[in-house]
């Protein structure tokens, strides 16, 4: 994360932002939309990518969102497109199973805009933001363990690891210690409570991002298993893309981008070529993807001016080869999991 830009603070804190599809033109170019094609939008949100794809005649889109509010709000679009848009209230990691249930396969393109949406950030009741007073929730699907349950029930070591590994917060140990101490007398129930505590532990300067930004990111990722979901979704996408189909992913922070970058490196055989000095080394599997152009693609000056959320966006894309899918790579799964030891200061 860049300090002093205000962008990360705006996102994590729920700063004002309309829902604008990031890198839209670049994503459409990477997908190479064709008439009559079948596409999958793994992060429907307000439907920006889906609607752009549906502008091409005859295209169909199966769109996923784990947020029931997003699916409910998109029902009018389903009617407008006369069956060409299909919505699925499900995690994008289940896209292969859901597509099979609907008799769909051999997708011509798949896209993901990874992370929390501006709509979720702007709704105080969802508890993603510390700009608003709201419940300490952060659940995209409104189900499962909330941020409050983690903060009030997890061990000091687990909290510290979440903040350090998922939030890249260097003061994770001090924050976790303070959380465990304070919750004994007053459990944490609101975003402001937690943000105020962190502000006392690591007071920031005016030009810095808010001291709670990284911790809120770490909790949100843990609550929603965002990195684990991404690893599963990458493998599922590989399984349901047609030969020549395209996969385009937009990520917003280093943890996501590291997984996407590593996935494409492994699947395009980059970094897996056997060493000439070690002739007995196993031959790497055939490449399942061919990379598209120079990567990553970042937003231009005009887009970042009109949509600050785009500043940290990175697009990576690949074209599916006629090779059997390889499933989940253990090295990718390890990037998504917490370490087995405590870190932070």
ZATILUM-537254 format. One record per residue (C-alpha): x, y, z; residue in one letter; residue number from 1. Coordinates in Angstrom, 3 decimals. Layout:
BEGIN
+----------+----------+----------+--------+--------+
:        u :        v :        w : lumkol : kolvex :
+----------+----------+----------+--------+--------+
:        X :        Y :        Z :      A :    NUM :
...
+----------+----------+----------+--------+--------+
END
This chain:
BEGIN
+----------+----------+----------+--------+--------+
:        u :        v :        w : lumkol : kolvex :
+----------+----------+----------+--------+--------+
:    0.000 :    0.000 :    0.000 :      X :      1 :
:    1.158 :    3.519 :   -0.737 :      X :      2 :
:    1.115 :    5.895 :    2.157 :      X :      3 :
:   -0.028 :    9.446 :    1.749 :      X :      4 :
:   -2.193 :    8.857 :   -1.322 :      X :      5 :
:   -5.456 :    8.653 :    0.603 :      X :      6 :
:   -6.729 :    5.985 :   -1.802 :      X :      7 :
:   -6.340 :    2.980 :    0.466 :      X :      8 :
:   -7.831 :    4.903 :    3.369 :      X :      9 :
:  -10.806 :    5.862 :    1.247 :      X :     10 :
:  -11.402 :    2.253 :    0.271 :      X :     11 :
:  -10.897 :    0.596 :    3.614 :      X :     12 :
:  -12.718 :    3.316 :    5.477 :      X :     13 :
:  -15.594 :    3.491 :    3.039 :      X :     14 :
:  -14.720 :    6.832 :    1.492 :      X :     15 :
:  -17.154 :    8.360 :   -0.967 :      X :     16 :
:  -17.104 :    6.580 :   -4.320 :      X :     17 :
:  -19.652 :    5.682 :   -6.950 :      X :     18 :
:  -19.527 :    2.122 :   -8.208 :      X :     19 :
:  -17.523 :    2.512 :  -11.408 :      X :     20 :
:  -16.161 :   -0.578 :  -13.190 :      X :     21 :
:  -12.375 :   -0.360 :  -12.987 :      X :     22 :
:  -10.261 :   -0.880 :  -16.123 :      X :     23 :
:  -13.464 :   -1.622 :  -18.034 :      X :     24 :
:  -12.099 :   -1.026 :  -21.539 :      X :     25 :
:   -8.940 :   -2.965 :  -20.755 :      X :     26 :
:  -10.947 :   -5.901 :  -19.368 :      X :     27 :
:  -13.159 :   -5.999 :  -22.459 :      X :     28 :
:  -10.086 :   -5.907 :  -24.704 :      X :     29 :
:   -8.484 :   -8.744 :  -22.718 :      X :     30 :
:  -11.672 :  -10.818 :  -23.034 :      X :     31 :
:  -11.937 :  -10.108 :  -26.792 :      X :     32 :
:  -15.747 :  -10.234 :  -26.642 :      X :     33 :
:  -17.359 :  -11.943 :  -29.631 :      X :     34 :
:  -20.952 :  -12.127 :  -30.835 :      X :     35 :
:  -22.878 :  -15.045 :  -29.365 :      X :     36 :
:  -20.184 :  -15.763 :  -26.788 :      X :     37 :
:  -20.761 :  -17.209 :  -23.308 :      X :     38 :
:  -19.130 :  -15.309 :  -20.445 :      X :     39 :
:  -18.861 :  -15.476 :  -16.676 :      X :     40 :
:  -18.679 :  -12.446 :  -14.399 :      X :     41 :
:  -17.467 :  -13.699 :  -11.029 :      X :     42 :
:  -18.076 :  -10.424 :   -9.189 :      X :     43 :
:  -21.378 :   -8.973 :  -10.389 :      X :     44 :
:  -21.662 :   -6.026 :   -7.957 :      X :     45 :
:  -23.697 :   -3.355 :   -9.731 :      X :     46 :
:  -23.390 :   -5.197 :  -13.040 :      X :     47 :
:  -20.852 :   -2.939 :  -14.753 :      X :     48 :
:  -18.775 :   -5.648 :  -16.437 :      X :     49 :
:  -21.804 :   -7.816 :  -17.205 :      X :     50 :
:  -23.695 :   -4.995 :  -18.911 :      X :     51 :
:  -20.643 :   -4.024 :  -20.940 :      X :     52 :
:  -20.239 :   -7.615 :  -22.171 :      X :     53 :
:  -23.941 :   -7.814 :  -23.032 :      X :     54 :
:  -23.621 :   -4.832 :  -25.374 :      X :     55 :
:  -22.205 :   -7.274 :  -27.919 :      X :     56 :
:  -25.110 :   -8.972 :  -29.752 :      X :     57 :
:  -26.007 :  -12.499 :  -28.730 :      X :     58 :
:  -23.683 :  -12.682 :  -25.741 :      X :     59 :
:  -24.796 :  -14.425 :  -22.544 :      X :     60 :
:  -23.425 :  -13.838 :  -19.064 :      X :     61 :
:  -23.583 :  -15.992 :  -15.943 :      X :     62 :
:  -22.831 :  -13.553 :  -13.106 :      X :     63 :
:  -21.988 :  -14.427 :   -9.499 :      X :     64 :
:  -22.174 :  -12.510 :   -6.262 :      X :     65 :
:  -22.110 :  -13.792 :   -2.698 :      X :     66 :
:  -23.885 :  -10.636 :   -1.530 :      X :     67 :
:  -27.679 :  -11.187 :   -1.551 :      X :     68 :
:  -28.247 :   -7.427 :   -1.867 :      X :     69 :
:  -26.322 :   -7.316 :   -5.161 :      X :     70 :
:  -28.317 :  -10.222 :   -6.560 :      X :     71 :
:  -31.622 :   -8.663 :   -5.519 :      X :     72 :
:  -30.678 :   -5.323 :   -7.067 :      X :     73 :
:  -29.732 :   -7.026 :  -10.333 :      X :     74 :
:  -33.070 :   -8.708 :  -10.970 :      X :     75 :
:  -34.314 :   -5.820 :  -13.095 :      X :     76 :
:  -31.295 :   -6.295 :  -15.378 :      X :     77 :
:  -32.183 :   -9.972 :  -15.798 :      X :     78 :
:  -35.567 :   -8.905 :  -17.127 :      X :     79 :
:  -34.086 :   -6.179 :  -19.330 :      X :     80 :
:  -31.764 :   -8.620 :  -21.091 :      X :     81 :
:  -34.449 :  -11.234 :  -21.740 :      X :     82 :
:  -32.582 :  -14.202 :  -20.338 :      X :     83 :
:  -29.124 :  -13.304 :  -21.623 :      X :     84 :
:  -28.086 :  -12.385 :  -18.065 :      X :     85 :
:  -28.216 :  -15.149 :  -15.448 :      X :     86 :
:  -27.529 :  -14.364 :  -11.798 :      X :     87 :
:  -26.184 :  -16.803 :   -9.219 :      X :     88 :
:  -26.163 :  -16.054 :   -5.496 :      X :     89 :
:  -22.990 :  -17.988 :   -4.772 :      X :     90 :
:  -19.283 :  -17.624 :   -4.114 :      X :     91 :
:  -17.243 :  -17.370 :   -7.285 :      X :     92 :
:  -15.136 :  -20.312 :   -6.100 :      X :     93 :
:  -18.182 :  -22.493 :   -6.899 :      X :     94 :
:  -18.509 :  -21.243 :  -10.477 :      X :     95 :
:  -17.705 :  -24.621 :  -12.037 :      X :     96 :
:  -20.359 :  -26.455 :   -9.999 :      X :     97 :
:  -23.023 :  -23.782 :  -10.517 :      X :     98 :
:  -22.329 :  -23.609 :  -14.255 :      X :     99 :
:  -22.626 :  -27.404 :  -14.513 :      X :    100 :
:  -25.952 :  -27.336 :  -12.646 :      X :    101 :
:  -27.227 :  -24.900 :  -15.271 :      X :    102 :
:  -25.903 :  -26.963 :  -18.159 :      X :    103 :
:  -23.243 :  -24.383 :  -19.040 :      X :    104 :
:  -19.625 :  -25.089 :  -19.977 :      X :    105 :
:  -16.882 :  -24.010 :  -22.383 :      X :    106 :
:  -17.002 :  -20.326 :  -21.490 :      X :    107 :
:  -15.472 :  -17.875 :  -23.948 :      X :    108 :
:  -14.360 :  -15.553 :  -21.178 :      X :    109 :
:  -14.298 :  -15.136 :  -17.400 :      X :    110 :
:  -13.600 :  -11.993 :  -15.415 :      X :    111 :
:  -13.186 :  -11.163 :  -11.732 :      X :    112 :
:  -12.961 :   -7.769 :  -10.014 :      X :    113 :
:  -11.501 :   -9.005 :   -6.743 :      X :    114 :
:  -12.209 :   -7.446 :   -3.369 :      X :    115 :
:  -14.926 :   -5.467 :   -1.618 :      X :    116 :
:  -17.217 :   -3.236 :   -3.658 :      X :    117 :
:  -17.723 :    0.466 :   -3.081 :      X :    118 :
:  -21.428 :   -0.244 :   -2.495 :      X :    119 :
:  -20.568 :   -2.481 :    0.463 :      X :    120 :
:  -18.114 :    0.073 :    1.815 :      X :    121 :
:  -20.675 :    2.859 :    1.624 :      X :    122 :
:  -23.355 :    0.977 :    3.582 :      X :    123 :
:  -22.695 :    1.542 :    7.276 :      X :    124 :
:  -24.788 :   -1.441 :    8.355 :      X :    125 :
:  -22.432 :   -3.853 :    6.562 :      X :    126 :
:  -19.587 :   -2.942 :    8.920 :      X :    127 :
:  -16.783 :   -2.724 :    6.358 :      X :    128 :
:  -16.112 :    0.952 :    7.027 :      X :    129 :
:  -14.691 :    2.936 :    9.903 :      X :    130 :
:  -15.743 :    6.186 :    8.274 :      X :    131 :
:  -19.252 :    5.348 :    9.464 :      X :    132 :
:  -20.438 :    4.132 :   12.844 :      X :    133 :
:  -21.706 :    0.621 :   12.198 :      X :    134 :
:  -21.680 :   -2.949 :   13.473 :      X :    135 :
:  -18.352 :   -4.736 :   13.260 :      X :    136 :
:  -19.540 :   -7.235 :   10.650 :      X :    137 :
:  -17.707 :   -7.309 :    7.257 :      X :    138 :
:  -19.484 :  -10.413 :    5.920 :      X :    139 :
:  -20.036 :  -10.161 :    2.167 :      X :    140 :
:  -22.590 :  -12.965 :    2.226 :      X :    141 :
:  -24.198 :  -11.884 :    5.524 :      X :    142 :
:  -23.453 :  -15.372 :    6.841 :      X :    143 :
:  -20.667 :  -17.046 :    8.789 :      X :    144 :
:  -18.253 :  -15.661 :   11.384 :      X :    145 :
:  -18.287 :  -11.871 :   11.614 :      X :    146 :
:  -15.382 :   -9.542 :   12.344 :      X :    147 :
:  -16.808 :   -8.958 :   15.824 :      X :    148 :
:  -16.752 :  -12.694 :   16.535 :      X :    149 :
:  -13.087 :  -12.868 :   15.508 :      X :    150 :
:  -12.084 :   -9.798 :   17.499 :      X :    151 :
:  -13.989 :  -10.909 :   20.621 :      X :    152 :
:  -13.385 :  -14.646 :   20.446 :      X :    153 :
:  -10.112 :  -15.457 :   18.686 :      X :    154 :
:   -6.844 :  -15.882 :   20.527 :      X :    155 :
:   -4.294 :  -13.082 :   20.631 :      X :    156 :
:   -2.041 :  -15.133 :   18.343 :      X :    157 :
:   -4.754 :  -15.665 :   15.719 :      X :    158 :
:   -5.737 :  -11.997 :   15.701 :      X :    159 :
:   -2.106 :  -10.939 :   15.357 :      X :    160 :
:   -1.561 :  -13.359 :   12.474 :      X :    161 :
:   -4.685 :  -12.150 :   10.676 :      X :    162 :
:   -3.626 :   -8.513 :   10.950 :      X :    163 :
:   -0.036 :   -9.232 :    9.957 :      X :    164 :
:   -0.545 :  -11.752 :    7.160 :      X :    165 :
:   -3.742 :  -10.421 :    5.581 :      X :    166 :
:   -3.458 :   -6.757 :    6.552 :      X :    167 :
:    0.332 :   -6.430 :    6.322 :      X :    168 :
:    0.148 :   -4.569 :    9.627 :      X :    169 :
:    3.589 :   -4.428 :   11.250 :      X :    170 :
:    2.163 :   -3.516 :   14.655 :      X :    171 :
:   -0.154 :   -6.522 :   14.664 :      X :    172 :
:    1.113 :   -7.961 :   17.940 :      X :    173 :
:    0.603 :   -4.719 :   19.851 :      X :    174 :
:   -2.867 :   -4.246 :   18.397 :      X :    175 :
:   -3.875 :   -7.846 :   19.176 :      X :    176 :
:   -2.631 :   -7.526 :   22.739 :      X :    177 :
:   -4.662 :   -4.350 :   23.243 :      X :    178 :
:   -7.776 :   -5.919 :   21.708 :      X :    179 :
:   -7.614 :   -8.929 :   24.036 :      X :    180 :
:   -7.060 :   -6.695 :   27.068 :      X :    181 :
:   -9.917 :   -4.280 :   26.262 :      X :    182 :
:  -12.461 :   -6.913 :   25.282 :      X :    183 :
:  -12.373 :   -8.370 :   28.795 :      X :    184 :
:  -14.341 :   -5.373 :   30.048 :      X :    185 :
:  -16.045 :   -4.083 :   26.885 :      X :    186 :
:  -16.560 :   -6.404 :   23.889 :      X :    187 :
:  -16.094 :   -4.817 :   20.472 :      X :    188 :
:  -19.382 :   -4.282 :   18.659 :      X :    189 :
:  -18.809 :   -1.320 :   16.310 :      X :    190 :
:  -16.328 :   -0.262 :   13.670 :      X :    191 :
:  -15.599 :    2.974 :   15.528 :      X :    192 :
:  -14.670 :    1.141 :   18.727 :      X :    193 :
:  -12.023 :   -0.885 :   16.941 :      X :    194 :
:  -10.744 :    2.004 :   14.828 :      X :    195 :
:  -10.405 :    4.213 :   17.911 :      X :    196 :
:   -8.436 :    1.537 :   19.735 :      X :    197 :
:   -6.028 :    1.089 :   16.834 :      X :    198 :
:   -5.661 :    4.857 :   16.544 :      X :    199 :
:   -4.526 :    4.966 :   20.165 :      X :    200 :
:   -2.032 :    2.145 :   19.666 :      X :    201 :
:   -0.466 :    3.474 :   16.459 :      X :    202 :
:   -1.360 :    7.149 :   16.067 :      X :    203 :
:   -0.875 :    8.331 :   12.502 :      X :    204 :
:    0.241 :   11.545 :   10.884 :      X :    205 :
:   -2.185 :   13.663 :    8.813 :      X :    206 :
:   -0.537 :   12.653 :    5.522 :      X :    207 :
:   -0.682 :    8.936 :    6.302 :      X :    208 :
:   -3.500 :    6.496 :    5.719 :      X :    209 :
:   -5.737 :    5.943 :    8.742 :      X :    210 :
:   -3.950 :    3.707 :   11.293 :      X :    211 :
:   -6.819 :    1.176 :   11.184 :      X :    212 :
:   -6.742 :    0.715 :    7.387 :      X :    213 :
:   -4.501 :   -2.340 :    7.302 :      X :    214 :
:   -6.163 :   -4.018 :   10.255 :      X :    215 :
:   -9.625 :   -3.605 :    8.726 :      X :    216 :
:   -8.320 :   -5.075 :    5.460 :      X :    217 :
:   -6.880 :   -8.061 :    7.297 :      X :    218 :
:  -10.090 :   -8.739 :    9.185 :      X :    219 :
:  -12.212 :   -8.403 :    6.046 :      X :    220 :
:  -10.030 :  -10.872 :    4.145 :      X :    221 :
:  -10.178 :  -13.341 :    7.035 :      X :    222 :
:  -13.946 :  -13.016 :    7.521 :      X :    223 :
:  -14.620 :  -13.725 :    3.839 :      X :    224 :
:  -11.690 :  -16.084 :    3.156 :      X :    225 :
:  -10.984 :  -13.869 :    0.163 :      X :    226 :
:   -7.589 :  -15.331 :   -0.745 :      X :    227 :
:   -8.747 :  -18.923 :   -0.389 :      X :    228 :
:  -11.785 :  -18.135 :   -2.528 :      X :    229 :
:   -9.517 :  -16.615 :   -5.174 :      X :    230 :
:   -7.279 :  -19.691 :   -5.359 :      X :    231 :
:  -10.309 :  -21.967 :   -5.782 :      X :    232 :
:  -11.863 :  -19.643 :   -8.369 :      X :    233 :
:   -8.704 :  -19.635 :  -10.484 :      X :    234 :
:   -8.655 :  -23.431 :  -10.644 :      X :    235 :
:  -12.404 :  -23.549 :  -11.362 :      X :    236 :
:  -12.051 :  -21.013 :  -14.170 :      X :    237 :
:   -9.303 :  -23.062 :  -15.760 :      X :    238 :
:  -11.644 :  -26.061 :  -15.756 :      X :    239 :
:  -14.610 :  -24.389 :  -17.486 :      X :    240 :
:  -12.941 :  -22.136 :  -20.055 :      X :    241 :
:  -13.114 :  -23.280 :  -23.662 :      X :    242 :
:   -9.952 :  -23.610 :  -25.711 :      X :    243 :
:   -9.111 :  -20.043 :  -26.702 :      X :    244 :
:  -11.280 :  -18.704 :  -23.863 :      X :    245 :
:   -9.878 :  -15.792 :  -21.887 :      X :    246 :
:   -9.461 :  -15.150 :  -18.186 :      X :    247 :
:   -9.125 :  -11.527 :  -17.016 :      X :    248 :
:   -8.608 :  -10.619 :  -13.357 :      X :    249 :
:   -8.459 :   -7.201 :  -11.700 :      X :    250 :
:   -6.854 :   -7.093 :   -8.250 :      X :    251 :
:   -6.399 :   -4.194 :   -5.854 :      X :    252 :
:   -3.678 :   -5.112 :   -3.397 :      X :    253 :
:   -0.425 :   -7.023 :   -3.307 :      X :    254 :
:   -1.796 :  -10.186 :   -1.675 :      X :    255 :
:   -4.364 :  -10.756 :   -4.427 :      X :    256 :
:   -2.009 :   -9.758 :   -7.220 :      X :    257 :
:    0.701 :  -12.085 :   -5.915 :      X :    258 :
:   -1.659 :  -15.061 :   -6.182 :      X :    259 :
:   -2.893 :  -14.087 :   -9.661 :      X :    260 :
:    0.653 :  -13.451 :  -10.887 :      X :    261 :
:    1.876 :  -16.770 :   -9.500 :      X :    262 :
:   -1.093 :  -18.607 :  -11.015 :      X :    263 :
:   -0.376 :  -17.309 :  -14.507 :      X :    264 :
:    3.359 :  -17.909 :  -14.059 :      X :    265 :
:    2.728 :  -21.548 :  -13.157 :      X :    266 :
:    0.040 :  -22.105 :  -15.773 :      X :    267 :
:    2.094 :  -20.551 :  -18.574 :      X :    268 :
:    5.122 :  -22.609 :  -17.405 :      X :    269 :
:    7.055 :  -19.470 :  -16.517 :      X :    270 :
:    9.504 :  -20.260 :  -13.779 :      X :    271 :
:    8.961 :  -24.019 :  -14.182 :      X :    272 :
:   11.399 :  -24.810 :  -16.959 :      X :    273 :
:   13.802 :  -27.576 :  -15.874 :      X :    274 :
:   17.328 :  -26.361 :  -15.158 :      X :    275 :
:   20.052 :  -27.309 :  -17.651 :      X :    276 :
:   22.278 :  -27.935 :  -14.649 :      X :    277 :
:   19.848 :  -30.502 :  -13.262 :      X :    278 :
:   18.955 :  -32.824 :  -16.146 :      X :    279 :
:   17.058 :  -35.174 :  -13.859 :      X :    280 :
:   14.554 :  -32.539 :  -12.784 :      X :    281 :
:   10.937 :  -33.404 :  -13.758 :      X :    282 :
:    9.569 :  -31.784 :  -16.885 :      X :    283 :
:    6.917 :  -29.198 :  -15.966 :      X :    284 :
:    3.344 :  -29.790 :  -17.123 :      X :    285 :
:    2.234 :  -28.297 :  -20.416 :      X :    286 :
:    1.046 :  -24.695 :  -20.206 :      X :    287 :
:   -2.710 :  -24.320 :  -19.732 :      X :    288 :
:   -2.604 :  -20.580 :  -20.502 :      X :    289 :
:   -0.822 :  -18.215 :  -22.850 :      X :    290 :
:   -0.369 :  -14.761 :  -21.350 :      X :    291 :
:   -1.948 :  -11.745 :  -23.057 :      X :    292 :
:    0.389 :   -8.820 :  -23.772 :      X :    293 :
:    2.539 :   -6.979 :  -21.246 :      X :    294 :
:    1.358 :   -7.474 :  -17.680 :      X :    295 :
:    0.124 :   -6.170 :  -15.347 :      X :    296 :
:   -2.021 :   -3.477 :  -16.957 :      X :    297 :
:   -2.619 :   -0.398 :  -14.790 :      X :    298 :
:   -5.178 :    2.380 :  -15.133 :      X :    299 :
:   -4.230 :    5.522 :  -17.017 :      X :    300 :
:   -4.075 :    9.035 :  -15.593 :      X :    301 :
:   -7.558 :    9.979 :  -16.758 :      X :    302 :
:   -9.224 :    6.976 :  -15.119 :      X :    303 :
:   -7.355 :    7.371 :  -11.843 :      X :    304 :
:   -8.367 :   11.045 :  -11.773 :      X :    305 :
:  -12.071 :   10.288 :  -12.207 :      X :    306 :
:  -12.036 :    7.064 :  -10.164 :      X :    307 :
:   -9.373 :    7.009 :   -7.391 :      X :    308 :
:  -10.175 :    3.333 :   -6.699 :      X :    309 :
:   -8.423 :    2.498 :   -9.967 :      X :    310 :
:   -5.019 :    3.679 :   -8.732 :      X :    311 :
:   -4.127 :    0.367 :   -7.141 :      X :    312 :
:   -5.866 :   -1.829 :   -9.755 :      X :    313 :
:   -3.827 :   -4.359 :  -11.711 :      X :    314 :
:   -5.160 :   -6.433 :  -14.607 :      X :    315 :
:   -3.652 :   -9.775 :  -15.622 :      X :    316 :
:   -5.051 :  -12.030 :  -18.348 :      X :    317 :
:   -4.452 :  -15.278 :  -20.192 :      X :    318 :
:   -5.798 :  -17.375 :  -23.086 :      X :    319 :
:   -6.763 :  -20.985 :  -22.366 :      X :    320 :
:   -4.781 :  -23.645 :  -24.191 :      X :    321 :
:   -5.981 :  -27.096 :  -25.197 :      X :    322 :
:   -4.465 :  -28.786 :  -22.135 :      X :    323 :
:   -6.228 :  -30.579 :  -19.274 :      X :    324 :
:   -6.788 :  -28.397 :  -16.162 :      X :    325 :
:   -4.286 :  -28.854 :  -13.352 :      X :    326 :
:   -6.452 :  -28.122 :  -10.298 :      X :    327 :
:   -5.316 :  -26.214 :   -7.221 :      X :    328 :
:   -1.566 :  -25.794 :   -6.948 :      X :    329 :
:   -0.286 :  -26.311 :   -3.356 :      X :    330 :
:    2.010 :  -23.293 :   -3.636 :      X :    331 :
:   -1.002 :  -21.073 :   -4.385 :      X :    332 :
:   -2.986 :  -22.536 :   -1.499 :      X :    333 :
:   -0.098 :  -21.751 :    0.839 :      X :    334 :
:   -0.190 :  -18.086 :   -0.225 :      X :    335 :
:   -3.828 :  -17.923 :    0.863 :      X :    336 :
:   -3.375 :  -19.470 :    4.326 :      X :    337 :
:   -2.246 :  -18.024 :    7.600 :      X :    338 :
:    1.251 :  -18.952 :    8.780 :      X :    339 :
:    1.541 :  -21.545 :   11.513 :      X :    340 :
:    3.469 :  -19.192 :   13.785 :      X :    341 :
:    2.874 :  -15.782 :   15.308 :      X :    342 :
:    4.296 :  -12.629 :   13.716 :      X :    343 :
:    4.107 :   -8.906 :   14.240 :      X :    344 :
:    5.472 :   -6.649 :   16.906 :      X :    345 :
+----------+----------+----------+--------+--------+
END
